[in-house]
Amino acid sequence: MDVLTSQQEEQLKKLQKMEVFRLAVQNAYNHIIITNTDGIILYANQATQRITGYGQQEIIGNTPRLWGKQMPAEFYEKLWKKIKDERYPFIGECINKRKNGEKYQTHITISPIVKENGALIGFVGIEEEISEKQ
């Protein structure tokens, strides 16, 4: 019987934690995306597909404009200034549009992802559909 070294046990624990984290994000009820600094989507959980109606292949490599573009230009200017220039989370409500053309209201939180050295590496966006709650 093989016995794990303490280093191997630590690596196994890290992998298990990462898997739990991955599954938690993937199965979250709210739509979660991760983008690069230009807003190109690198990751989208299952709720993103359920809420927007777009498939994973349509989402990855695209931008949130795929389901967005329903608000005045000033809204997006303020959003980008807050998250990219000021590097603070943007919290607000907006209207988006599903693939089938149906509009829906959402509460969004978009946070910059900043490395320890202060370098901006992307954004994480969480969207909660609130159409039904109104």
N, C-alpha and C positions, 0 to 999 in steps of 0.2 A: 504494500500500500504506500503510495506516494504521500508525502507530507509537504504542505506548502510552506515556503519560507515566509518570514514576516513581511518581506518586501512584496512577495506574490500575493499574500493575503490583503495587503494594503491596496495593491493594484486591482484586485478583484472587488474590493469594497467600493473603490472609485468607479469602476465600470458599472456596478449594480446601482449606485447613486445616479450615474448619468442615464442609465436605462429608465429608472423611475422618473427622472426629470423629463426625458424625451416622451415617455408615455403620458405623463401628466399634461404636457403642453399639447401633444397630438390629440388628446381626448378632451381637452377643455371645451366647455360649452361656448365660450366667446371666441370669436375669430381672432387669431394671432398670426401676424406675419413678421418676418425679419427681412430688412432690406440693406443694401449697401448705402453708401453716402449719397448716391444719385437717386435713390428711391427704387432701384431695381430689386424686385422680390427674389430673395434667395431661399426662403422657407415660408410655407403656409400650412397651417394645421387643417384638420378635417372640417372644422366649423367654417373656415373661410369658404370652402367649396359649398357647404350647405347654405350659407347665408347669401353668397353672391350668385350662385348658380354656375360659376365657371369651374372647369375642371383643373386639376393640378397642372396639366401640360399647358393650359392657357395662362395660368397665374404665374408660374415660375419663369423668371426672365422678363416679365412685364412689370408695370408699375401699378400702384393703386388707382391710377386714372382709368384703368379697365372698368371699374365699377363706380368711380368717383365722377368728377367734373360737373357736379350738380350745383355747386355753391359759387358765389361771386368770386372773381379773381382775388379780391382783397383778402378773402378768407384764407386762401392758399398762400398768399404772400406772408400773412401774419404767422401762419403755421410754420412755413419754412424758416422765417426769421427766428422764431422761437427755438426750434429744434436744431437748426444747423448753425446759425450765427451765435445765438445766446447759449446754446446747448442746455436748454431746459425742456422739460416735458410740456407738450401741448395737450390741453384737455378741453374738449368741447363737444358740441353736437353738430351733426350735419346730415344732409340728405345724400344718399347714394342710390345707384340704380343696378338692379340685378341683370343678369344676362337676358332674361325674358322681357326686360323693359320696365318692370315694376319698380317703383321708387320705394325706398324705405328710410326711416329715420334711425340714426345711430348715435351712440355716445362713444367718442373715441379718446384714446390716450396714446400719444406717440412720444416715445422717450428716446433720446440719443443713447447710443452705446459708445461709451468712452473708455479707452484703455487707461491703465494706471498712470501712464506718462502723459495723459491728456489728449491723446490722438483720438479723433472721431473715426469710428470704423463702421458705423451703420445706425439703424434705427429699429426699434421694436414697436409695432403697432398692435393695439388691442381694441377691438370694436365689439360693442354690445348693441345688438339691435333693440331699439326701444319703441318701435312702431306700435306694438301691441299694448304697451304700457300707457300710452297717451290717452 
